[in-house]
Amino acid sequence: MGKEIIAMLLAGGQGTRLGLLTDEIAKPAVLFGGKYRIIDFTLSNCANSGVTTVGVLTQYRPLALNSYIGIGSSWDLDTSMDKVGEGVTILPPYIKKEGGFWYTGTANSIYQNIEYIDGHDPEYVLVLSGDHIYKMNYQGLLDHHKQSGAEATISVIRVPWEETNRFGIMNTDEDGRVVEFDEKPEKAKNNQASMGIYVFNWKTLREELIKDEEDENSSHDFGKNIIPKMIEKDKKVMAYNFKGYWKDVGTVDSYWEANMDLLAKDFIFDLFDRKWVFRSENYKVPPKFIGPEASISSALISDGCKILGHVEESVIFPKVVIKKGASILQSVIMPNVVIEENVRIDKAIIGEGSIIEKGVTISRSEDPENKIQVIPHRSFVKKVVNTDGSEGYECIRREEE
Amino acid sequence: MKNVMGIYDDCYRPPGLGDLIKQRSPGAVPFGSKYRMVDLVLSSMSFSGIKNVGIFTGEYSGSIINHVKAGKEWGLLRSKDGLFMLTSPYRENLDYLDRSSEEYVLYSRSHIVYFTDYTPIKHFLHEKEADIVLAYTHHFEPPLENGLYFTMDEGKATSLSMKKESEQSLRSMEMLMMKKEIFRELLEESGILGENPLEVLVKKQEKYKIVPYLYKGYVAYVDSIAAYYEENMSLLEERLWEDLFKGPGSIITIRNDEAPTKYLSPSNVRNTLVTEGCILKGEIENSMLFRGVKVKSGSKIRNSIIMQKAEIGRNVVLEYCILDKDVKVESGAKVIGTPEEPIFIGKKVVVEAE
């Protein structure tokens, strides 16, 4: 007797649009929300939904992600102990008898791990992506899938009409059955976007993956190939309406916005819900020290920080030092950053382990292109005076200690 | 540091701790914004490389057992050695000592907390060819009601006593390092006389060469509610925070998976130690907040210690207060103590507005 459901989490994305933030690590391992990594939200959703077997498909710069996930104990998804067949398993591309291949697409990555899934003999397979911020009980999706008798169910969310050209849009009939999968349409017929969360009957998906692999014209992608093929063949593909917060943090702007979203007073996405805890790495750091002259308003601040300056509408990760006279506005400061006296940071993302020298100003409003400023990990930022006399800053990569 | 096992004695219940230990052992008392008292000493043991720790549990042992669990965070969840909860009287644990392969014992008591590496103490023991090394400090205030005092006599500790005998008496930290056989003798005797190992040592002191070791690191003597208040408040100094928390090694506690603390607008938090999971509005100054504390708008909290998950309503005024876990302060309530006598509000109490 196999398991009812196992999850396959696609964590191979390069996240090139996140630029410098994914310089050294895979996108799901990017830090988010003051103490988390992007993948924590999906892994916590799995554990909280009772989906206890999770295969994590990695590919691009997997080292940090692999060591971060470890044996999964941070999310109570340990592979150790006496829970046979449960927990997180990392599935990088591997060498088989017939040779080894990189994962060529989302569907191909699952195809290459058919053996792993067969080993669990599940009824259903939940396909997830490791780069979204959301809170979802997958049990609701599975129930809907079972009740409708579908072979595949796709979780969808209403997106603003002006953004429909960024998503895979699902056109459905009155019963919620998907009749057309419209990938990034110029003129969308509706605004139900695929969230990249699918549940399949494993038997069906297994067949489809094998057929898709044989198709030389396929790009082996769920959205582009597998789902449209199933619809074409008149297999029952249903849409499941998700209501709640869901954000694809694929670009610097959306990453920054999603961090700022967390600061809203009565934000629907509640990090403080004791019934749905988002677990993360356990930072062994002291409580934070808020100095006598500090001023903080509307901020999310982790432990291990020393705050002596001004922090407003910002997200601060563990072990950050903000010295006297420094002012941080609408910014994200990653772990182990030191911000010296009288620094001004406005609408910026400061990478892990950076040092910002006295008096530097890093501000979107001073950027000619008006972009969110991103300081790469382990930078040393110092003040420079331009030839026209105006002041700017310069980033120097710090040597590894 | 090899060949040393740790013994943490959580049996003694200082009467001055009153309601702070009403339903918990001294080792389980919340301390320093995110810790329990036991965390500091257990982290010292772990930091020093001790792999075998026995905890003598006393009344309300559930509180410390639930906190420490199998000792995983301190690297004590091991197939060999690890953490042992010694729930029976002292003498009934001789087997545990005999079974342990270490030759030395580091003994410490739960109402005195510190964070250190014991390696120099072990070197000191060898250098002085001592039977027992007894750590002490020049930290006299506030005086303990009971404590192990001694007189310095040509580099040796003499006239050991469980209370201060003369002006020349020095306060020990009740932290000792000794050969395991010696500790075994103390335990064996304790069974017959019903006394703790220190009281036995006082009786048998002539038998051993006891050498005092001047400890210069951080230490807090927590034997009364006033001392508890003062020791926690002293952590609000930036220098001490740096020394204690930012030095080599770190104080470890169990994970709690709280969100980062959220500061709403308007809020004004100054000179305060805060940990995670809090949602804060209002004015908070010279205070210490444990995890999951909620403070609503218009409230003013000064010089207070607020333990886990307290909920403070609107327009509340708290000054010189210690709120135990899960306290609820209703909107408009006002509680004002003094530096000498902070007001203690017990676990789960609801404070109503007048």
Interface residues (C-beta under 8 A of the other chain):
Chain A: G33 G34 K35 L263 K265 L271 F272 V277 F278 R279 S280 N282 K284 V285 P286 P287 K288 F289 I290 G291 P292 E293 A294 S295 I296 S297 S298 A299 L300 I301 S302 D303 K306 V311 V315 I316
Chain B: G32 S33 K34 E73 L236 E238 W241 L244 F245 K246 S250 I251 I252 R255 D257 A259 P260 T261 K262 Y263 L264 S265 P266 S267 N268 V269 R270 N271 T272 L273 V274 T275 E276 G277 I279
